[in-house]
Amino acid sequence: MQILVFTKLLHGEVEKNLQDWLPDSGRQSVDVILQNGKVTLIKKTDSENAASHLRKANFLNCGIRRDKIELYRALKLDTKRDRTAPRRIIVNTPTVGGFKRSFHPFINKRYQYSDPPCVLFIPDAVFESLCSEKPAKKVRTDDSDPIASLLLEISREETAQKLREEYLGESPSARLTRAMIVRASKSKSPVLILGESGTGKDTIARKIFKYSQFYNKEFYVVNCSALQETLLESELFGHMKGSFTGAIGTKTGLFVEAKGGTIFLDEIGDLSLANQAKILHAVDQQEIRAIGSNRTEKVDVRIIAATNRNLASMINQNTFREDLYYRLNTFTLITSPLRENPGDIPIIASYFWSTINPSHPLSSGFLNYLQEYPWPGNVRELKTLLNSLVDVFGQISPTAEHVEMIRKYRKEGLEQAKNLTEDDFSRVLKIQCRNRVLEFQNILRAMKIELRPVINNQLPGKGRGAEIRKIQSALMRELEKVEDLCREPIFFKDLVLFDNIKRFRYILEKHIATWPKSLPLFGEIWNRELELLHDDINKEIFEMIWGKTDM
């Protein structure tokens, strides 16, 4: 029999070959088409003969489709499930043009050389038409289209192929973002990531660090909106003993501690002008001065900064330094909101859903429904909705009705809140506040129990590594709960308590993220900083619930 084989090359071009294929019981004949980057078309009249041999090669049966299909999704290449398995599908398209309108965008744009092999059984008339079709003219990428040239060049690199599995999406903006991540990973320059909330700025920063050729020793995250101005300065630049009230010892700042590593300044648009000036000096001159010190110290770190604020507008309003903006703007990545890339929604949703409910895949109708919503909260909102579907309805295949019910319930809650009198609102807020702080107190208690063997140096000798990872994983889960609680500070009522909780979470997360390297120092860190914060938080919660008492 004759087969038509399309091979996707590393640099993005497609080769088409018509060849004779005589399948038999041996494996060697199947190996001809069993290679990544190959899509084989077989006449439907030869399907029965070929199918028996494909079954022996464990081809995944993707069913039967008609025209106007999205082949990438139909072949289940948009999910990580069975990612490496070869696939086969029967295409019952009644017209030659209908198949070509589906196939050509698939093979030229979506399908990659690293994708698993696929076999398509197609009508004989379609097969004959494709055989006689002249090869498409090669697109010449030159200086007149630098973006296309950049994407083509970077698509050949191994890092770009890995990023397709880690930063999802096949829209032009997603592909460009992956290309910029690859470029940024080869640079020593500061990086500025701009974009709406929920568009994955934190993920991009971590990917740049993961594949960085320079400054890849450690990755430190600083949320500029989560720390008070003086605490942020101390955290970044350090302080000398006695330099301010509460400075009971000398502290090394992150700019010194992170030597050879990367510091991610999240929400840099929330920095005060004073701290902006100090960061500018640190980035520009590669030196810092600790609070209370009279000497400067050389530093060698890379800065990645991110914000969802309009820095150009802030410069005009004199709330963000223009010189810092241009210093960080050496390498800029701009993330696109999800509403501008609706074609990426099914890919992202299918991936998230496969991690929380793999036994009930999302239907094509439901994925189409998700594309119709603007997603003001972007990827974060999409992920939250999918989690809510499982939390509320359990292990189901969701429909539009499930989503509408959740949204209706939330909307009714907001409408009820609007109709509350001032006294009603104060009472509800007080109850919510009480519940939040009590929930945090339970989390705090659970974290201290997990930390007890570390603080008391009681970790076992045998199996120590596994025990450390177990404690670290448990603490990270609890810290995620704390992060969710801190998203709405109004429910804490007491700003001092809220700041202390954020401070406790930040210090703990920063140190346990570097275990086991920083583990020997953790007992000292607990005694010097965390225990005092722990006791203050518990005292403030007690006073909030029961009122101040003489003790």
C-alpha positions as CSV (number, residue, x, y, z in Angstrom):
1,M,0.0,0.0,0.0
2,Q,1.0,3.6,-0.4
3,I,1.3,6.0,2.5
4,L,1.8,9.8,2.6
5,V,4.3,10.8,5.4
6,F,4.6,14.4,6.6
7,T,7.7,15.0,8.7
8,K,8.1,18.1,10.9
9,L,11.7,19.2,11.0
10,L,13.5,20.8,13.9
11,H,13.5,24.3,12.3
12,G,9.8,24.1,11.5
13,E,9.7,23.1,7.9
14,V,7.6,20.1,6.7
15,E,8.8,17.4,4.4
16,K,6.2,15.3,2.4
17,N,7.0,11.8,1.1
18,L,4.8,9.3,-0.8
19,Q,6.2,5.8,-0.2
20,D,5.3,2.2,-0.5
21,W,4.5,0.4,2.8
22,L,4.1,-3.3,3.2
23,P,3.2,-4.0,6.9
24,D,3.6,-7.5,8.2
25,S,3.7,-9.2,11.5
26,G,7.3,-7.9,12.1
27,R,7.9,-4.7,14.1
28,Q,10.4,-3.2,11.7
29,S,7.7,-2.1,9.2
30,V,5.8,-0.1,11.8
31,D,9.0,1.6,12.9
32,V,9.0,3.5,9.6
33,I,6.1,5.6,10.8
34,L,6.8,5.3,14.6
35,Q,9.0,8.3,15.0
36,N,8.3,11.6,16.7
37,G,7.4,14.4,14.3
38,K,5.8,12.2,11.7
39,V,2.1,12.3,10.6
40,T,1.2,9.5,8.3
41,L,-1.9,9.5,6.0
42,I,-3.4,6.2,4.9
43,K,-6.3,5.5,2.5
44,K,-9.4,4.3,4.3
45,T,-9.5,1.3,1.9
46,D,-6.2,0.2,3.4
47,S,-7.3,0.9,7.0
48,E,-8.2,-2.6,8.0
49,N,-4.9,-4.1,6.8
50,A,-2.9,-1.3,8.6
51,A,-4.9,-1.1,11.8
52,S,-4.0,-4.6,13.0
53,H,-0.3,-3.7,12.9
54,L,-0.8,-0.3,14.5
55,R,-2.6,-2.0,17.5
56,K,0.5,-4.1,18.1
57,A,2.5,-0.8,18.3
58,N,0.1,0.5,21.0
59,F,-1.3,3.4,18.9
60,L,-3.8,5.3,20.9
61,N,-7.2,5.2,19.2
62,C,-8.6,8.8,19.1
63,G,-11.9,7.8,17.4
64,I,-13.7,9.1,14.3
65,R,-14.1,12.8,13.3
66,R,-15.7,14.7,10.4
67,D,-14.6,17.9,8.8
68,K,-14.2,21.3,10.6
69,I,-12.2,19.7,13.3
70,E,-9.3,20.9,15.3
71,L,-6.8,18.0,14.7
72,Y,-4.4,19.0,17.5
73,R,-7.2,18.6,20.1
74,A,-8.8,15.6,18.3
75,L,-5.5,13.7,18.5
76,K,-5.3,14.7,22.2
77,L,-2.0,16.5,21.8
78,D,-3.3,19.4,23.9
79,T,-3.0,17.5,27.1
80,K,-0.1,15.9,29.0
81,R,-2.1,12.6,29.4
82,D,-0.5,9.8,27.2
83,R,1.8,12.5,26.0
84,T,4.4,10.1,24.4
85,A,1.9,7.6,23.0
86,P,1.5,7.4,19.2
87,R,-2.1,8.2,18.0
88,R,-4.4,7.2,15.2
89,I,-7.7,8.7,14.1
90,I,-10.3,8.1,11.3
91,V,-11.3,11.3,9.5
92,N,-14.7,11.0,7.7
93,T,-14.6,14.3,5.9
94,P,-17.0,14.5,2.9
95,T,-14.9,17.1,1.0
96,V,-11.3,17.5,0.1
97,G,-11.3,21.1,1.0
98,G,-12.8,20.4,4.4
99,F,-9.9,18.1,5.3
100,K,-7.3,20.5,4.0
101,R,-8.6,23.4,6.0
102,S,-8.1,21.3,9.1
103,F,-4.9,19.5,8.2
104,H,-2.6,22.3,6.8
105,P,-2.8,24.6,9.9
106,F,-2.3,21.6,12.0
107,I,0.9,20.3,10.3
108,N,2.4,23.7,9.5
109,K,1.7,25.6,12.8
110,R,0.5,23.3,15.7
111,Y,2.3,20.0,15.2
112,Q,6.0,20.0,16.3
113,Y,9.0,17.8,15.6
114,S,8.9,16.6,19.2
115,D,5.2,15.6,19.1
116,P,4.4,11.8,19.1
117,P,3.7,10.1,15.7
118,C,0.2,10.2,14.4
119,V,-1.7,8.2,11.7
120,L,-4.8,9.5,9.9
121,F,-7.1,7.3,7.9
122,I,-8.7,9.5,5.3
123,P,-11.0,9.0,2.2
124,D,-9.2,7.8,-0.9
125,A,-10.2,11.0,-2.9
126,V,-8.6,13.2,-0.2
127,F,-5.5,11.1,-0.2
128,E,-5.1,11.3,-4.0
129,S,-5.6,15.1,-3.9
130,L,-2.9,15.5,-1.3
131,C,-0.5,13.4,-3.4
132,S,-0.9,15.6,-6.4
133,E,-0.8,18.8,-4.4
134,K,2.2,21.0,-5.1
135,P,4.4,21.6,-2.0
136,A,3.8,24.8,-0.3
137,K,6.2,27.6,-0.9
138,K,8.7,28.0,2.0
139,V,8.2,31.1,4.0
140,R,11.3,33.3,3.9
141,T,11.9,34.9,7.3
142,D,14.2,37.9,7.0
143,D,14.7,41.3,8.6
144,S,11.3,42.5,7.4
145,D,9.7,40.1,9.9
146,P,12.0,39.9,12.9
147,I,9.5,38.3,15.2
148,A,8.9,35.4,12.8
149,S,12.7,35.1,12.4
150,L,13.2,35.0,16.2
151,L,10.4,32.4,16.7
152,L,11.9,30.2,14.0
153,E,15.4,30.4,15.4
154,I,14.4,29.7,19.0
155,S,12.0,26.9,18.0
156,R,15.1,24.8,17.2
157,E,16.5,25.0,20.7
158,E,15.9,22.2,23.3
159,T,14.9,24.7,26.0
160,A,12.1,26.0,23.8
161,Q,10.7,22.5,23.4
162,K,10.8,21.9,27.2
163,L,9.0,25.2,27.8
164,R,6.1,24.1,25.6
165,E,5.3,21.6,28.4
166,E,5.8,24.2,31.2
167,Y,4.4,27.5,29.8
168,L,1.3,26.4,28.0
169,G,-0.3,27.9,25.0
170,E,0.1,28.0,21.2
171,S,-1.0,31.5,20.5
172,P,1.5,33.9,19.0
173,S,1.9,35.8,22.3
174,A,2.5,32.5,24.2
175,R,5.1,31.4,21.7
176,L,6.7,34.9,21.8
177,T,6.8,34.7,25.6
178,R,8.6,31.3,25.5
179,A,11.1,32.8,23.0
180,M,11.7,35.7,25.3
181,I,12.2,33.4,28.3
182,V,14.9,31.5,26.3
183,R,16.6,34.8,25.4
184,A,16.4,36.1,28.9
185,S,17.9,32.9,30.3
186,K,21.1,33.6,28.2
187,S,21.4,37.2,29.4
188,K,22.8,38.8,32.5
189,S,20.7,41.9,32.2
190,P,17.8,42.8,34.6
191,V,14.4,41.6,33.4
192,L,11.1,43.5,33.8
193,I,7.9,41.5,33.5
194,L,4.7,43.5,32.9
195,G,1.1,42.3,32.7
196,E,-2.2,42.0,34.4
197,S,-2.7,40.1,37.6
198,G,-3.0,36.4,37.1
199,T,-1.1,36.2,33.7
200,G,1.8,34.1,35.1
201,K,4.5,36.7,35.8
202,D,5.8,34.6,38.7
203,T,5.9,31.5,36.5
204,I,7.9,33.4,33.9
205,A,10.4,34.6,36.4
206,R,10.9,31.1,37.7
207,K,11.4,29.7,34.2
208,I,14.0,32.4,33.4
209,F,15.9,31.3,36.5
210,K,15.5,27.6,35.8
211,Y,17.1,27.8,32.4
212,S,19.6,30.7,33.2
213,Q,23.2,30.3,32.2
214,F,24.2,32.9,34.8
215,Y,23.1,33.9,38.3
216,N,21.6,30.4,38.9
217,K,22.8,29.6,42.4
218,E,19.6,30.6,44.3
219,F,16.2,32.1,43.6
220,Y,14.9,34.6,46.2
221,V,11.3,36.0,46.0
222,V,10.5,39.4,47.6
223,N,6.9,40.6,47.5
224,C,7.4,44.4,47.6
225,S,3.7,45.0,48.7
226,A,3.8,42.5,51.6
227,L,6.5,44.2,53.7
228,Q,6.6,47.6,55.4
229,E,9.1,50.1,54.1
230,T,11.7,49.7,56.8
231,L,11.4,45.9,56.9
232,L,11.8,45.7,53.1
233,E,15.0,47.8,53.3
234,S,16.4,45.6,56.1
235,E,15.4,42.5,54.1
236,L,17.1,43.6,51.0
237,F,20.2,45.4,52.3
238,G,20.6,44.2,55.9
239,H,21.1,46.1,59.1
240,M,23.7,46.6,61.8
241,K,23.0,45.7,65.5
242,G,21.3,48.6,67.3
243,S,20.6,50.5,64.1
244,F,16.9,50.8,64.9
245,T,14.5,49.6,67.6
246,G,14.3,45.8,67.5
247,A,17.6,45.4,65.7
248,I,19.0,42.9,68.3
249,G,21.7,41.6,65.9
250,T,23.4,42.2,62.7
251,K,21.4,40.9,59.6
252,T,22.8,40.1,56.2
253,G,20.5,41.4,53.4
254,L,19.4,39.4,50.4
255,F,21.6,41.4,48.0
256,V,24.6,40.0,49.8
257,E,23.2,36.6,50.7
258,A,22.1,36.0,47.1
259,K,25.6,36.3,45.6
260,G,25.6,34.5,42.2
261,G,21.8,34.1,42.4
262,T,18.6,35.9,41.3
263,I,16.3,38.1,43.3
264,F,12.7,38.4,42.0
265,L,11.1,41.7,43.1
266,D,7.4,41.0,42.7
267,E,5.0,44.0,42.6
268,I,7.9,46.5,42.3
269,G,5.3,49.2,41.5
270,D,4.4,49.2,45.2
271,L,7.9,50.4,46.3
272,S,8.3,53.7,48.0
273,L,10.4,56.3,46.1
274,A,13.1,56.0,48.8
275,N,13.5,52.2,48.3
276,Q,13.3,52.7,44.6
277,A,16.4,54.9,44.8
278,K,18.3,52.3,46.9
279,I,17.4,49.5,44.5
280,L,18.5,51.7,41.5
281,H,21.9,52.2,43.2
282,A,22.2,48.5,43.9
283,V,21.4,47.5,40.4
284,D,23.4,50.2,38.7
285,Q,26.5,50.2,40.9
286,Q,26.3,46.6,42.1
287,E,26.9,47.7,45.7
288,I,24.7,48.2,48.8
289,R,25.0,49.7,52.3
290,A,23.3,48.1,55.2
291,I,21.1,50.1,57.6
292,G,23.3,51.7,60.2
293,S,26.6,50.9,58.3
294,N,29.1,53.5,57.1
295,R,30.6,51.3,54.4
296,T,29.4,49.9,51.1
297,E,29.7,46.3,50.0
298,K,29.9,44.9,46.5
299,V,27.1,42.6,45.4
300,D,26.7,40.3,42.4
301,V,23.1,39.4,41.7
302,R,20.5,39.5,38.9
303,I,17.2,41.3,39.3
304,I,14.0,40.2,37.8
305,A,11.1,42.6,38.6
306,A,7.4,42.3,37.9
307,T,4.3,44.5,38.4
308,N,0.7,44.7,37.2
309,R,0.7,48.5,37.4
310,N,1.2,51.0,34.6
311,L,4.7,52.2,35.3
312,A,4.6,54.7,32.4
313,S,1.6,56.4,34.1
314,M,3.3,56.2,37.5
315,I,6.4,58.0,36.0
316,N,4.1,60.8,34.8
317,Q,2.6,61.1,38.3
318,N,6.1,61.1,39.9
319,T,5.3,57.9,41.9
320,F,7.9,55.7,40.1
321,R,11.5,56.7,39.2
322,E,12.1,57.1,35.5
323,D,15.8,56.2,35.9
324,L,14.9,52.9,37.7
325,Y,12.4,52.1,35.0
326,Y,14.9,52.4,32.2
327,R,17.5,50.5,34.2
328,L,15.2,47.6,34.7
329,N,13.7,47.9,31.2
330,T,16.9,46.4,29.6
331,F,14.9,43.2,28.9
332,T,11.1,43.4,29.0
333,L,8.5,40.7,28.8
334,I,4.8,41.7,28.5
335,T,2.3,39.0,29.3
336,S,-1.0,39.0,27.4
337,P,-4.4,38.6,29.2
338,L,-6.3,35.4,28.6
339,R,-9.1,37.2,26.8
340,E,-6.8,38.1,24.0
341,N,-5.8,34.5,23.4
342,P,-9.0,32.4,23.6
343,G,-7.3,29.6,21.7
344,D,-5.0,29.0,24.7
345,I,-7.9,28.5,27.1
346,P,-8.6,24.8,26.2
347,I,-4.9,23.9,26.4
348,I,-4.5,25.5,29.8
349,A,-7.8,24.3,31.2
350,S,-7.2,20.7,30.1
351,Y,-3.8,20.7,31.7
352,F,-5.1,22.1,35.1
353,W,-8.1,19.7,35.0
354,S,-5.8,16.7,34.4
355,T,-4.0,17.4,37.6
356,I,-7.1,17.6,39.8
357,N,-9.6,15.3,38.1
358,P,-7.9,13.1,35.5
359,S,-10.7,10.5,35.4
360,H,-13.3,12.9,33.9
361,P,-11.7,14.8,31.0
362,L,-13.3,18.1,29.9
363,S,-15.6,17.8,26.9
364,S,-15.0,19.8,23.7
365,G,-18.4,21.6,24.3
366,F,-17.3,22.7,27.8
367,L,-13.9,23.9,26.5
368,N,-15.7,26.0,23.8
369,Y,-17.9,27.5,26.6
370,L,-14.8,28.5,28.6
371,Q,-13.5,30.4,25.5
372,E,-16.6,32.7,25.5
373,Y,-15.8,34.2,28.9
374,P,-13.4,37.2,29.2
375,W,-11.5,35.9,32.3
376,P,-10.7,39.3,34.0
377,G,-8.6,37.3,36.6
378,N,-6.8,35.5,33.8
379,V,-5.1,32.1,34.4
380,R,-5.5,32.5,38.2
381,E,-9.2,32.9,37.8
382,L,-9.5,29.9,35.4
383,K,-7.5,27.7,37.8
384,T,-9.6,28.8,40.8
385,L,-12.9,28.1,38.9
386,L,-11.7,24.5,38.0
387,N,-10.7,23.9,41.6
388,S,-14.1,25.2,42.7
389,L,-15.9,22.8,40.4
390,V,-14.2,19.8,42.0
391,D,-14.6,21.2,45.6
392,V,-18.4,21.8,45.1
393,F,-19.5,19.0,42.7
394,G,-16.8,16.4,43.2
395,Q,-15.4,14.1,40.5
396,I,-17.6,15.1,37.5
397,S,-17.3,16.1,33.9
398,P,-18.4,19.7,34.3
399,T,-20.9,21.5,32.1
400,A,-21.8,25.2,31.6
401,E,-24.6,24.8,34.1
402,H,-22.2,23.9,36.8
403,V,-20.2,27.0,36.2
404,E,-23.2,29.2,36.0
405,M,-24.5,27.9,39.3
406,I,-21.2,28.8,41.0
407,R,-21.2,32.3,39.5
408,K,-24.8,32.8,40.4
409,Y,-24.2,31.8,44.0
410,R,-21.2,34.2,44.3
411,K,-23.2,37.0,42.7
412,E,-26.1,36.5,45.1
413,G,-23.6,36.7,48.0
414,L,-22.3,40.1,46.7
415,E,-25.9,41.4,46.2
416,Q,-26.8,40.5,49.8
417,A,-23.7,42.2,51.0
418,K,-24.7,45.4,49.2
419,N,-28.1,45.4,50.9
420,L,-26.7,45.1,54.4
421,T,-27.1,48.1,56.7
422,E,-23.9,49.6,58.2
423,D,-24.6,47.7,61.5
424,D,-25.2,44.4,59.6
425,F,-22.1,44.9,57.6
426,S,-20.0,45.6,60.7
427,R,-21.4,42.5,62.4
428,V,-20.7,40.3,59.4
429,L,-17.2,41.8,59.1
430,K,-16.5,41.1,62.7
431,I,-17.6,37.5,62.4
432,Q,-15.5,37.0,59.2
433,C,-12.5,38.6,60.9
434,R,-12.9,36.3,63.9
435,N,-13.1,33.3,61.7
436,R,-10.1,34.3,59.6
437,V,-7.8,34.8,62.6
438,L,-8.9,31.6,64.2
439,E,-8.3,29.8,61.0
440,F,-4.8,31.3,60.9
441,Q,-4.2,30.3,64.5
442,N,-5.0,26.7,63.7
443,I,-2.6,26.9,60.7
444,L,0.1,28.4,62.9
445,R,-0.4,25.6,65.5
446,A,-0.1,23.0,62.7
447,M,3.1,24.6,61.4
448,K,4.8,24.7,64.8
449,I,4.0,21.0,65.3
450,E,5.6,20.2,61.9
451,L,8.6,22.3,62.9
452,R,9.1,20.9,66.3
453,P,11.7,18.2,65.3
454,V,13.6,20.7,63.3
455,I,13.7,23.4,66.1
456,N,14.6,20.8,68.7
457,N,17.2,19.1,66.4
458,Q,15.4,15.8,66.7
459,L,15.5,14.7,63.0
460,P,16.4,11.0,62.6
461,G,19.8,10.0,61.2
462,K,18.4,7.3,58.9
463,G,15.9,8.5,56.4
464,R,16.7,12.1,57.3
465,G,16.3,13.4,53.7
466,A,12.9,11.9,53.3
467,E,11.7,13.3,56.6
468,I,13.0,16.8,55.7
469,R,11.1,16.7,52.4
470,K,8.0,15.5,54.1
471,I,8.1,18.4,56.6
472,Q,9.0,20.9,53.9
473,S,6.0,19.8,51.7
474,A,3.6,20.0,54.7
475,L,4.8,23.5,55.6
476,M,4.4,24.7,52.0
477,R,0.8,23.5,51.9
478,E,0.1,25.4,55.1
479,L,1.8,28.5,53.7
480,E,-0.4,28.4,50.6
481,K,-3.4,28.5,53.0
482,V,-1.9,31.6,54.7
483,E,-1.4,33.3,51.3
484,D,-5.1,32.7,50.4
485,L,-6.2,34.2,53.8
486,C,-4.0,37.3,53.3
487,R,-5.6,38.1,49.9
488,E,-8.3,40.1,51.7
489,P,-6.7,42.2,54.5
490,I,-10.1,43.9,55.4
491,F,-11.0,40.7,57.3
492,F,-8.1,41.1,59.6
493,K,-9.2,44.5,60.9
494,D,-5.9,44.9,62.9
495,L,-3.2,46.1,60.5
496,V,-0.4,45.2,62.9
497,L,-1.6,41.6,63.1
498,F,-1.9,41.5,59.3
499,D,1.6,42.8,58.8
500,N,3.0,40.3,61.4
501,I,1.3,37.4,59.7
502,K,2.7,38.4,56.3
503,R,6.1,38.8,57.9
504,F,6.0,35.4,59.5
505,R,4.9,33.7,56.3
506,Y,7.6,35.5,54.3
507,I,10.5,34.6,56.6
508,L,9.4,31.0,57.0
509,E,8.9,30.4,53.3
510,K,12.2,32.1,52.4
511,H,14.2,29.7,54.7
512,I,12.4,26.4,54.2
513,A,12.5,26.9,50.4
514,T,16.3,26.5,50.6
515,W,16.3,23.3,52.8
516,P,18.4,21.2,53.3
517,K,21.1,23.8,52.7
518,S,19.8,26.3,55.3
519,L,18.5,23.7,57.7
520,P,21.4,23.9,60.2
521,L,20.7,27.6,60.7
522,F,17.0,27.2,61.1
523,G,17.0,26.8,64.9
524,E,18.8,30.1,65.3
525,I,16.4,31.8,62.8
526,W,13.5,30.5,64.8
527,N,14.9,31.7,68.1
528,R,15.9,35.1,66.7
529,E,13.0,36.1,64.5
530,L,10.2,33.6,64.1
531,E,9.4,32.7,67.7
532,L,9.0,36.3,68.7
533,L,6.6,36.8,65.7
534,H,4.8,33.6,66.6
535,D,4.2,34.8,70.2
536,D,3.2,38.3,69.1
537,I,0.6,36.9,66.6
538,N,-0.9,34.6,69.2
539,K,-1.1,37.4,71.7
540,E,-2.8,39.8,69.1
541,I,-5.3,37.1,68.1
542,F,-6.1,36.4,71.8
543,E,-6.7,40.1,72.4
544,M,-8.8,40.5,69.3
545,I,-11.1,37.6,70.3
546,W,-11.2,38.1,74.1
547,G,-10.1,41.7,74.6
548,K,-7.0,42.9,76.5
549,T,-6.5,41.2,79.8
550,D,-3.9,41.6,82.6
551,M,-1.7,38.5,82.5
